[in-house]
Amino acid sequence: MHIKDEPDRTIGGLPARGYTFDRTAQGASFTQTQYFVVFRSHVYSMTMTSASSAGASAGADQALTAIFSTWAWKQQ
């Protein structure tokens, strides 16, 4: 398994760290990207999985960015 750090990003105004790893399971190669956000002592994570092809990975990255653009954190 190959693990690569992803660039830090902001999700809902909070800093997030992430990584990507490639793996094979049951003969299929795929890529997983995961980001973590800490808010009020809780860790939230999002994982996006796609086929390992460049096109599938690019589409997964676009979908993950679109999902993160909807996240907001309610301050009390």
PDB file of N, CA, C and O in Angstrom:
ATOM      1  N   MET A   1       0.860  -1.174   0.000  1.00  0.00           N
ATOM      2  CA  MET A   1       0.000   0.000   0.000  1.00  0.00           C
ATOM      3  C   MET A   1       0.901   1.230   0.000  1.00  0.00           C
ATOM      4  O   MET A   1       1.870   1.301   0.757  1.00  0.00           O
ATOM      5  N   HIS A   2       0.576   2.193  -0.851  1.00  0.00           N
ATOM      6  CA  HIS A   2       1.323   3.445  -0.958  1.00  0.00           C
ATOM      7  C   HIS A   2       0.463   4.571  -0.391  1.00  0.00           C
ATOM      8  O   HIS A   2      -0.655   4.790  -0.857  1.00  0.00           O
ATOM      9  N   ILE A   3       0.978   5.290   0.615  1.00  0.00           N
ATOM     10  CA  ILE A   3       0.241   6.390   1.251  1.00  0.00           C
ATOM     11  C   ILE A   3       0.910   7.704   0.897  1.00  0.00           C
ATOM     12  O   ILE A   3       2.133   7.830   0.958  1.00  0.00           O
ATOM     13  N   LYS A   4       0.084   8.693   0.522  1.00  0.00           N
ATOM     14  CA  LYS A   4       0.591  10.009   0.135  1.00  0.00           C
ATOM     15  C   LYS A   4      -0.200  11.078   0.882  1.00  0.00           C
ATOM     16  O   LYS A   4      -1.431  11.049   0.883  1.00  0.00           O
ATOM     17  N   ASP A   5       0.499  12.028   1.522  1.00  0.00           N
ATOM     18  CA  ASP A   5      -0.182  13.159   2.154  1.00  0.00           C
ATOM     19  C   ASP A   5      -0.824  14.022   1.091  1.00  0.00           C
ATOM     20  O   ASP A   5      -0.246  14.257   0.030  1.00  0.00           O
ATOM     21  N   GLU A   6      -2.019  14.490   1.382  1.00  0.00           N
ATOM     22  CA  GLU A   6      -2.704  15.437   0.511  1.00  0.00           C
ATOM     23  C   GLU A   6      -2.444  16.847   1.043  1.00  0.00           C
ATOM     24  O   GLU A   6      -2.147  17.023   2.224  1.00  0.00           O
ATOM     25  N   PRO A   7      -2.556  17.844   0.171  1.00  0.00           N
ATOM     26  CA  PRO A   7      -2.381  19.220   0.661  1.00  0.00           C
ATOM     27  C   PRO A   7      -3.440  19.546   1.722  1.00  0.00           C
ATOM     28  O   PRO A   7      -4.596  19.138   1.602  1.00  0.00           O
ATOM     29  N   ASP A   8      -3.034  20.281   2.753  1.00  0.00           N
ATOM     30  CA  ASP A   8      -4.000  20.722   3.756  1.00  0.00           C
ATOM     31  C   ASP A   8      -5.055  21.573   3.063  1.00  0.00           C
ATOM     32  O   ASP A   8      -4.776  22.238   2.065  1.00  0.00           O
ATOM     33  N   ARG A   9      -6.248  21.546   3.596  1.00  0.00           N
ATOM     34  CA  ARG A   9      -7.328  22.354   3.027  1.00  0.00           C
ATOM     35  C   ARG A   9      -8.218  22.856   4.141  1.00  0.00           C
ATOM     36  O   ARG A   9      -8.055  22.475   5.300  1.00  0.00           O
ATOM     37  N   THR A  10      -9.145  23.698   3.791  1.00  0.00           N
ATOM     38  CA  THR A  10     -10.117  24.222   4.742  1.00  0.00           C
ATOM     39  C   THR A  10     -11.472  23.616   4.407  1.00  0.00           C
ATOM     40  O   THR A  10     -11.899  23.620   3.253  1.00  0.00           O
ATOM     41  N   ILE A  11     -12.139  23.100   5.423  1.00  0.00           N
ATOM     42  CA  ILE A  11     -13.476  22.528   5.244  1.00  0.00           C
ATOM     43  C   ILE A  11     -14.402  23.241   6.205  1.00  0.00           C
ATOM     44  O   ILE A  11     -14.259  23.119   7.422  1.00  0.00           O
ATOM     45  N   GLY A  12     -15.346  23.981   5.665  1.00  0.00           N
ATOM     46  CA  GLY A  12     -16.264  24.738   6.513  1.00  0.00           C
ATOM     47  C   GLY A  12     -15.563  25.760   7.370  1.00  0.00           C
ATOM     48  O   GLY A  12     -16.057  26.110   8.442  1.00  0.00           O
ATOM     49  N   GLY A  13     -14.420  26.249   6.922  1.00  0.00           N
ATOM     50  CA  GLY A  13     -13.664  27.249   7.666  1.00  0.00           C
ATOM     51  C   GLY A  13     -12.661  26.679   8.660  1.00  0.00           C
ATOM     52  O   GLY A  13     -11.935  27.435   9.305  1.00  0.00           O
ATOM     53  N   LEU A  14     -12.612  25.362   8.794  1.00  0.00           N
ATOM     54  CA  LEU A  14     -11.672  24.728   9.724  1.00  0.00           C
ATOM     55  C   LEU A  14     -10.554  24.020   8.954  1.00  0.00           C
ATOM     56  O   LEU A  14     -10.778  23.529   7.847  1.00  0.00           O
ATOM     57  N   PRO A  15      -9.365  23.967   9.530  1.00  0.00           N
ATOM     58  CA  PRO A  15      -8.269  23.285   8.845  1.00  0.00           C
ATOM     59  C   PRO A  15      -8.505  21.768   8.819  1.00  0.00           C
ATOM     60  O   PRO A  15      -9.012  21.185   9.777  1.00  0.00           O
ATOM     61  N   ALA A  16      -8.128  21.156   7.709  1.00  0.00           N
ATOM     62  CA  ALA A  16      -8.282  19.711   7.549  1.00  0.00           C
ATOM     63  C   ALA A  16      -7.012  19.120   6.964  1.00  0.00           C
ATOM     64  O   ALA A  16      -6.339  19.743   6.143  1.00  0.00           O
ATOM     65  N   ARG A  17      -6.695  17.910   7.399  1.00  0.00           N
ATOM     66  CA  ARG A  17      -5.539  17.181   6.894  1.00  0.00           C
ATOM     67  C   ARG A  17      -6.050  15.935   6.198  1.00  0.00           C
ATOM     68  O   ARG A  17      -7.077  15.368   6.573  1.00  0.00           O
ATOM     69  N   GLY A  18      -5.312  15.519   5.177  1.00  0.00           N
ATOM     70  CA  GLY A  18      -5.767  14.339   4.461  1.00  0.00           C
ATOM     71  C   GLY A  18      -4.638  13.543   3.854  1.00  0.00           C
ATOM     72  O   GLY A  18      -3.486  13.976   3.820  1.00  0.00           O
ATOM     73  N   TYR A  19      -4.992  12.386   3.384  1.00  0.00           N
ATOM     74  CA  TYR A  19      -4.040  11.515   2.706  1.00  0.00           C
ATOM     75  C   TYR A  19      -4.783  10.649   1.693  1.00  0.00           C
ATOM     76  O   TYR A  19      -6.004  10.501   1.755  1.00  0.00           O
ATOM     77  N   THR A  20      -4.032  10.090   0.774  1.00  0.00           N
ATOM     78  CA  THR A  20      -4.551   9.185  -0.241  1.00  0.00           C
ATOM     79  C   THR A  20      -3.737   7.911  -0.200  1.00  0.00           C
ATOM     80  O   THR A  20      -2.525   7.946   0.011  1.00  0.00           O
ATOM     81  N   PHE A  21      -4.391   6.804  -0.398  1.00  0.00           N
ATOM     82  CA  PHE A  21      -3.642   5.553  -0.546  1.00  0.00           C
ATOM     83  C   PHE A  21      -4.264   4.692  -1.628  1.00  0.00           C
ATOM     84  O   PHE A  21      -5.477   4.697  -1.840  1.00  0.00           O
ATOM     85  N   ASP A  22      -3.402   3.955  -2.305  1.00  0.00           N
ATOM     86  CA  ASP A  22      -3.809   3.024  -3.356  1.00  0.00           C
ATOM     87  C   ASP A  22      -3.745   1.620  -2.780  1.00  0.00           C
ATOM     88  O   ASP A  22      -2.832   1.294  -2.021  1.00  0.00           O
ATOM     89  N   ARG A  23      -4.702   0.802  -3.136  1.00  0.00           N
ATOM     90  CA  ARG A  23      -4.706  -0.572  -2.641  1.00  0.00           C
ATOM     91  C   ARG A  23      -5.407  -1.489  -3.621  1.00  0.00           C
ATOM     92  O   ARG A  23      -6.079  -1.033  -4.546  1.00  0.00           O
ATOM     93  N   THR A  24      -5.249  -2.752  -3.416  1.00  0.00           N
ATOM     94  CA  THR A  24      -5.917  -3.765  -4.233  1.00  0.00           C
ATOM     95  C   THR A  24      -6.680  -4.693  -3.298  1.00  0.00           C
ATOM     96  O   THR A  24      -6.148  -5.142  -2.282  1.00  0.00           O
ATOM     97  N   ALA A  25      -7.917  -4.974  -3.647  1.00  0.00           N
ATOM     98  CA  ALA A  25      -8.735  -5.897  -2.873  1.00  0.00           C
ATOM     99  C   ALA A  25      -9.535  -6.747  -3.845  1.00  0.00           C
ATOM    100  O   ALA A  25     -10.165  -6.221  -4.762  1.00  0.00           O
ATOM    101  N   GLN A  26      -9.514  -8.019  -3.653  1.00  0.00           N
ATOM    102  CA  GLN A  26     -10.228  -8.970  -4.496  1.00  0.00           C
ATOM    103  C   GLN A  26      -9.912  -8.741  -5.973  1.00  0.00           C
ATOM    104  O   GLN A  26     -10.786  -8.867  -6.831  1.00  0.00           O
ATOM    105  N   GLY A  27      -8.647  -8.401  -6.261  1.00  0.00           N
ATOM    106  CA  GLY A  27      -8.181  -8.231  -7.629  1.00  0.00           C
ATOM    107  C   GLY A  27      -8.470  -6.878  -8.259  1.00  0.00           C
ATOM    108  O   GLY A  27      -8.079  -6.648  -9.403  1.00  0.00           O
ATOM    109  N   ALA A  28      -9.137  -5.980  -7.557  1.00  0.00           N
ATOM    110  CA  ALA A  28      -9.457  -4.648  -8.087  1.00  0.00           C
ATOM    111  C   ALA A  28      -8.558  -3.603  -7.436  1.00  0.00           C
ATOM    112  O   ALA A  28      -8.364  -3.603  -6.220  1.00  0.00           O
ATOM    113  N   SER A  29      -8.010  -2.709  -8.267  1.00  0.00           N
ATOM    114  CA  SER A  29      -7.183  -1.611  -7.751  1.00  0.00           C
ATOM    115  C   SER A  29      -8.054  -0.384  -7.554  1.00  0.00           C
ATOM    116  O   SER A  29      -8.852  -0.027  -8.421  1.00  0.00           O
ATOM    117  N   PHE A  30      -7.896   0.254  -6.410  1.00  0.00           N
ATOM    118  CA  PHE A  30      -8.661   1.471  -6.158  1.00  0.00           C
ATOM    119  C   PHE A  30      -7.864   2.435  -5.311  1.00  0.00           C
ATOM    120  O   PHE A  30      -6.856   2.077  -4.702  1.00  0.00           O
ATOM    121  N   THR A  31      -8.344   3.678  -5.288  1.00  0.00           N
ATOM    122  CA  THR A  31      -7.721   4.769  -4.542  1.00  0.00           C
ATOM    123  C   THR A  31      -8.715   5.284  -3.515  1.00  0.00           C
ATOM    124  O   THR A  31      -9.899   5.450  -3.810  1.00  0.00           O
ATOM    125  N   GLN A  32      -8.222   5.538  -2.295  1.00  0.00           N
ATOM    126  CA  GLN A  32      -9.058   6.137  -1.263  1.00  0.00           C
ATOM    127  C   GLN A  32      -8.402   7.432  -0.790  1.00  0.00           C
ATOM    128  O   GLN A  32      -7.202   7.477  -0.520  1.00  0.00           O
ATOM    129  N   THR A  33      -9.214   8.475  -0.699  1.00  0.00           N
ATOM    130  CA  THR A  33      -8.760   9.762  -0.175  1.00  0.00           C
ATOM    131  C   THR A  33      -9.571  10.043   1.079  1.00  0.00           C
ATOM    132  O   THR A  33     -10.794   9.906   1.085  1.00  0.00           O
ATOM    133  N   GLN A  34      -8.881  10.434   2.131  1.00  0.00           N
ATOM    134  CA  GLN A  34      -9.550  10.672   3.407  1.00  0.00           C
ATOM    135  C   GLN A  34      -9.063  11.988   4.007  1.00  0.00           C
ATOM    136  O   GLN A  34      -7.865  12.272   4.029  1.00  0.00           O
ATOM    137  N   TYR A  35     -10.018  12.787   4.494  1.00  0.00           N
ATOM    138  CA  TYR A  35      -9.709  14.034   5.193  1.00  0.00           C
ATOM    139  C   TYR A  35     -10.330  14.000   6.579  1.00  0.00           C
ATOM    140  O   TYR A  35     -11.371  13.380   6.798  1.00  0.00           O
ATOM    141  N   PHE A  36      -9.658  14.689   7.525  1.00  0.00           N
ATOM    142  CA  PHE A  36     -10.104  14.752   8.912  1.00  0.00           C
ATOM    143  C   PHE A  36     -10.231  16.204   9.356  1.00  0.00           C
ATOM    144  O   PHE A  36      -9.395  17.043   9.020  1.00  0.00           O
ATOM    145  N   VAL A  37     -11.293  16.489  10.119  1.00  0.00           N
ATOM    146  CA  VAL A  37     -11.523  17.801  10.720  1.00  0.00           C
ATOM    147  C   VAL A  37     -11.819  17.572  12.199  1.00  0.00           C
ATOM    148  O   VAL A  37     -12.548  16.644  12.551  1.00  0.00           O
ATOM    149  N   VAL A  38     -11.259  18.411  13.059  1.00  0.00           N
ATOM    150  CA  VAL A  38     -11.567  18.342  14.490  1.00  0.00           C
ATOM    151  C   VAL A  38     -12.442  19.537  14.825  1.00  0.00           C
ATOM    152  O   VAL A  38     -12.089  20.681  14.536  1.00  0.00           O
ATOM    153  N   PHE A  39     -13.595  19.258  15.444  1.00  0.00           N
ATOM    154  CA  PHE A  39     -14.529  20.310  15.851  1.00  0.00           C
ATOM    155  C   PHE A  39     -15.144  19.903  17.176  1.00  0.00           C
ATOM    156  O   PHE A  39     -15.759  18.843  17.286  1.00  0.00           O
ATOM    157  N   ARG A  40     -14.974  20.753  18.182  1.00  0.00           N
ATOM    158  CA  ARG A  40     -15.516  20.505  19.513  1.00  0.00           C
ATOM    159  C   ARG A  40     -15.151  19.115  20.044  1.00  0.00           C
ATOM    160  O   ARG A  40     -16.021  18.357  20.474  1.00  0.00           O
ATOM    161  N   SER A  41     -13.913  18.807  20.011  1.00  0.00           N
ATOM    162  CA  SER A  41     -13.384  17.548  20.541  1.00  0.00           C
ATOM    163  C   SER A  41     -13.859  16.295  19.803  1.00  0.00           C
ATOM    164  O   SER A  41     -13.690  15.182  20.300  1.00  0.00           O
ATOM    165  N   HIS A  42     -14.441  16.471  18.639  1.00  0.00           N
ATOM    166  CA  HIS A  42     -14.855  15.337  17.817  1.00  0.00           C
ATOM    167  C   HIS A  42     -14.042  15.348  16.527  1.00  0.00           C
ATOM    168  O   HIS A  42     -13.706  16.409  16.003  1.00  0.00           O
ATOM    169  N   VAL A  43     -13.736  14.173  16.030  1.00  0.00           N
ATOM    170  CA  VAL A  43     -13.030  14.052  14.759  1.00  0.00           C
ATOM    171  C   VAL A  43     -14.039  13.602  13.707  1.00  0.00           C
ATOM    172  O   VAL A  43     -14.710  12.582  13.865  1.00  0.00           O
ATOM    173  N   TYR A  44     -14.132  14.373  12.644  1.00  0.00           N
ATOM    174  CA  TYR A  44     -15.004  14.040  11.523  1.00  0.00           C
ATOM    175  C   TYR A  44     -14.123  13.648  10.351  1.00  0.00           C
ATOM    176  O   TYR A  44     -13.113  14.297  10.080  1.00  0.00           O
ATOM    177  N   SER A  45     -14.506  12.584   9.655  1.00  0.00           N
ATOM    178  CA  SER A  45     -13.716  12.162   8.504  1.00  0.00           C
ATOM    179  C   SER A  45     -14.627  11.889   7.320  1.00  0.00           C
ATOM    180  O   SER A  45     -15.789  11.513   7.471  1.00  0.00           O
ATOM    181  N   MET A  46     -14.071  12.086   6.155  1.00  0.00           N
ATOM    182  CA  MET A  46     -14.767  11.792   4.904  1.00  0.00           C
ATOM    183  C   MET A  46     -13.816  10.979   4.053  1.00  0.00           C
ATOM    184  O   MET A  46     -12.651  11.345   3.895  1.00  0.00           O
ATOM    185  N   THR A  47     -14.297   9.891   3.511  1.00  0.00           N
ATOM    186  CA  THR A  47     -13.499   9.040   2.645  1.00  0.00           C
ATOM    187  C   THR A  47     -14.176   8.941   1.291  1.00  0.00           C
ATOM    188  O   THR A  47     -15.378   8.689   1.205  1.00  0.00           O
ATOM    189  N   MET A  48     -13.402   9.138   0.239  1.00  0.00           N
ATOM    190  CA  MET A  48     -13.894   8.969  -1.131  1.00  0.00           C
ATOM    191  C   MET A  48     -13.081   7.855  -1.764  1.00  0.00           C
ATOM    192  O   MET A  48     -11.851   7.882  -1.726  1.00  0.00           O
ATOM    193  N   THR A  49     -13.755   6.885  -2.342  1.00  0.00           N
ATOM    194  CA  THR A  49     -13.096   5.747  -2.973  1.00  0.00           C
ATOM    195  C   THR A  49     -13.450   5.721  -4.450  1.00  0.00           C
ATOM    196  O   THR A  49     -14.596   5.953  -4.836  1.00  0.00           O
ATOM    197  N   SER A  50     -12.435   5.432  -5.276  1.00  0.00           N
ATOM    198  CA  SER A  50     -12.666   5.339  -6.717  1.00  0.00           C
ATOM    199  C   SER A  50     -11.728   4.295  -7.311  1.00  0.00           C
ATOM    200  O   SER A  50     -10.802   3.823  -6.652  1.00  0.00           O
ATOM    201  N   ALA A  51     -11.984   3.949  -8.555  1.00  0.00           N
ATOM    202  CA  ALA A  51     -11.039   3.106  -9.284  1.00  0.00           C
ATOM    203  C   ALA A  51      -9.721   3.860  -9.365  1.00  0.00           C
ATOM    204  O   ALA A  51      -9.703   5.085  -9.242  1.00  0.00           O
ATOM    205  N   SER A  52      -8.629   3.154  -9.569  1.00  0.00           N
ATOM    206  CA  SER A  52      -7.304   3.790  -9.557  1.00  0.00           C
ATOM    207  C   SER A  52      -6.946   4.513 -10.850  1.00  0.00           C
ATOM    208  O   SER A  52      -5.848   5.062 -10.949  1.00  0.00           O
ATOM    209  N   SER A  53      -7.812   4.532 -11.824  1.00  0.00           N
ATOM    210  CA  SER A  53      -7.500   5.239 -13.072  1.00  0.00           C
ATOM    211  C   SER A  53      -7.479   6.745 -12.844  1.00  0.00           C
ATOM    212  O   SER A  53      -8.122   7.254 -11.926  1.00  0.00           O
ATOM    213  N   ALA A  54      -6.732   7.450 -13.692  1.00  0.00           N
ATOM    214  CA  ALA A  54      -6.621   8.911 -13.555  1.00  0.00           C
ATOM    215  C   ALA A  54      -7.986   9.579 -13.676  1.00  0.00           C
ATOM    216  O   ALA A  54      -8.296  10.490 -12.908  1.00  0.00           O
ATOM    217  N   GLY A  55      -8.797   9.146 -14.618  1.00  0.00           N
ATOM    218  CA  GLY A  55     -10.116   9.747 -14.811  1.00  0.00           C
ATOM    219  C   GLY A  55     -11.033   9.542 -13.622  1.00  0.00           C
ATOM    220  O   GLY A  55     -11.733  10.463 -13.199  1.00  0.00           O
ATOM    221  N   ALA A  56     -11.028   8.322 -13.079  1.00  0.00           N
ATOM    222  CA  ALA A  56     -11.877   8.033 -11.919  1.00  0.00           C
ATOM    223  C   ALA A  56     -11.412   8.813 -10.701  1.00  0.00           C
ATOM    224  O   ALA A  56     -12.230   9.329  -9.939  1.00  0.00           O
ATOM    225  N   SER A  57     -10.102   8.902 -10.517  1.00  0.00           N
ATOM    226  CA  SER A  57      -9.572   9.651  -9.376  1.00  0.00           C
ATOM    227  C   SER A  57      -9.895  11.137  -9.483  1.00  0.00           C
ATOM    228  O   SER A  57     -10.224  11.775  -8.483  1.00  0.00           O
ATOM    229  N   ALA A  58      -9.804  11.687 -10.686  1.00  0.00           N
ATOM    230  CA  ALA A  58     -10.128  13.105 -10.891  1.00  0.00           C
ATOM    231  C   ALA A  58     -11.603  13.361 -10.590  1.00  0.00           C
ATOM    232  O   ALA A  58     -11.943  14.358  -9.954  1.00  0.00           O
ATOM    233  N   GLY A  59     -12.471  12.472 -11.042  1.00  0.00           N
ATOM    234  CA  GLY A  59     -13.900  12.616 -10.764  1.00  0.00           C
ATOM    235  C   GLY A  59     -14.197  12.514  -9.285  1.00  0.00           C
ATOM    236  O   GLY A  59     -15.042  13.247  -8.769  1.00  0.00           O
ATOM    237  N   ALA A  60     -13.515  11.617  -8.594  1.00  0.00           N
ATOM    238  CA  ALA A  60     -13.696  11.469  -7.147  1.00  0.00           C
ATOM    239  C   ALA A  60     -13.230  12.720  -6.412  1.00  0.00           C
ATOM    240  O   ALA A  60     -13.872  13.160  -5.458  1.00  0.00           O
ATOM    241  N   ASP A  61     -12.110  13.295  -6.856  1.00  0.00           N
ATOM    242  CA  ASP A  61     -11.615  14.534  -6.236  1.00  0.00           C
ATOM    243  C   ASP A  61     -12.609  15.673  -6.415  1.00  0.00           C
ATOM    244  O   ASP A  61     -12.837  16.454  -5.491  1.00  0.00           O
ATOM    245  N   GLN A  62     -13.199  15.768  -7.599  1.00  0.00           N
ATOM    246  CA  GLN A  62     -14.194  16.810  -7.849  1.00  0.00           C
ATOM    247  C   GLN A  62     -15.422  16.608  -6.967  1.00  0.00           C
ATOM    248  O   GLN A  62     -15.962  17.571  -6.422  1.00  0.00           O
ATOM    249  N   ALA A  63     -15.862  15.361  -6.826  1.00  0.00           N
ATOM    250  CA  ALA A  63     -17.021  15.073  -5.977  1.00  0.00           C
ATOM    251  C   ALA A  63     -16.724  15.404  -4.523  1.00  0.00           C
ATOM    252  O   ALA A  63     -17.572  15.970  -3.833  1.00  0.00           O
ATOM    253  N   LEU A  64     -15.527  15.058  -4.049  1.00  0.00           N
ATOM    254  CA  LEU A  64     -15.147  15.348  -2.667  1.00  0.00           C
ATOM    255  C   LEU A  64     -15.113  16.852  -2.417  1.00  0.00           C
ATOM    256  O   LEU A  64     -15.585  17.319  -1.381  1.00  0.00           O
ATOM    257  N   THR A  65     -14.561  17.607  -3.351  1.00  0.00           N
ATOM    258  CA  THR A  65     -14.532  19.072  -3.223  1.00  0.00           C
ATOM    259  C   THR A  65     -15.953  19.637  -3.184  1.00  0.00           C
ATOM    260  O   THR A  65     -16.236  20.547  -2.405  1.00  0.00           O
ATOM    261  N   ALA A  66     -16.839  19.107  -4.014  1.00  0.00           N
ATOM    262  CA  ALA A  66     -18.227  19.580  -4.025  1.00  0.00           C
ATOM    263  C   ALA A  66     -18.925  19.284  -2.700  1.00  0.00           C
ATOM    264  O   ALA A  66     -19.672  20.119  -2.190  1.00  0.00           O
ATOM    265  N   ILE A  67     -18.683  18.099  -2.143  1.00  0.00           N
ATOM    266  CA  ILE A  67     -19.283  17.749  -0.850  1.00  0.00           C
ATOM    267  C   ILE A  67     -18.753  18.674   0.237  1.00  0.00           C
ATOM    268  O   ILE A  67     -19.528  19.208   1.031  1.00  0.00           O
ATOM    269  N   PHE A  68     -17.429  18.866   0.277  1.00  0.00           N
ATOM    270  CA  PHE A  68     -16.845  19.720   1.310  1.00  0.00           C
ATOM    271  C   PHE A  68     -17.335  21.161   1.219  1.00  0.00           C
ATOM    272  O   PHE A  68     -17.399  21.855   2.234  1.00  0.00           O
ATOM    273  N   SER A  69     -17.676  21.611   0.035  1.00  0.00           N
ATOM    274  CA  SER A  69     -18.152  23.001  -0.109  1.00  0.00           C
ATOM    275  C   SER A  69     -19.497  23.205   0.584  1.00  0.00           C
ATOM    276  O   SER A  69     -19.912  24.345   0.791  1.00  0.00           O
ATOM    277  N   THR A  70     -20.176  22.133   0.941  1.00  0.00           N
ATOM    278  CA  THR A  70     -21.482  22.246   1.614  1.00  0.00           C
ATOM    279  C   THR A  70     -21.359  22.175   3.136  1.00  0.00           C
ATOM    280  O   THR A  70     -22.329  22.443   3.846  1.00  0.00           O
ATOM    281  N   TRP A  71     -20.181  21.819   3.640  1.00  0.00           N
ATOM    282  CA  TRP A  71     -20.011  21.652   5.075  1.00  0.00           C
ATOM    283  C   TRP A  71     -19.864  23.011   5.763  1.00  0.00           C
ATOM    284  O   TRP A  71     -19.165  23.903   5.282  1.00  0.00           O
ATOM    285  N   ALA A  72     -20.546  23.137   6.902  1.00  0.00           N
ATOM    286  CA  ALA A  72     -20.430  24.337   7.749  1.00  0.00           C
ATOM    287  C   ALA A  72     -20.519  23.874   9.198  1.00  0.00           C
ATOM    288  O   ALA A  72     -21.159  22.869   9.509  1.00  0.00           O
ATOM    289  N   TRP A  73     -19.872  24.618  10.063  1.00  0.00           N
ATOM    290  CA  TRP A  73     -19.838  24.248  11.480  1.00  0.00           C
ATOM    291  C   TRP A  73     -20.570  25.318  12.264  1.00  0.00           C
ATOM    292  O   TRP A  73     -20.280  26.505  12.121  1.00  0.00           O
ATOM    293  N   LYS A  74     -21.512  24.909  13.088  1.00  0.00           N
ATOM    294  CA  LYS A  74     -22.297  25.841  13.872  1.00  0.00           C
ATOM    295  C   LYS A  74     -21.549  26.161  15.165  1.00  0.00           C
ATOM    296  O   LYS A  74     -21.311  25.282  15.993  1.00  0.00           O
ATOM    297  N   GLN A  75     -21.190  27.415  15.322  1.00  0.00           N
ATOM    298  CA  GLN A  75     -20.508  27.865  16.536  1.00  0.00           C
ATOM    299  C   GLN A  75     -21.575  28.215  17.582  1.00  0.00           C
ATOM    300  O   GLN A  75     -22.587  28.837  17.257  1.00  0.00           O
ATOM    301  N   GLN A  76     -21.347  27.819  18.817  1.00  0.00           N
ATOM    302  CA  GLN A  76     -22.312  28.158  19.872  1.00  0.00           C
ATOM    303  C   GLN A  76     -21.677  29.088  20.865  1.00  0.00           C
ATOM    304  O   GLN A  76     -22.323  29.492  21.832  1.00  0.00           O
TER     305      GLN A  76
END
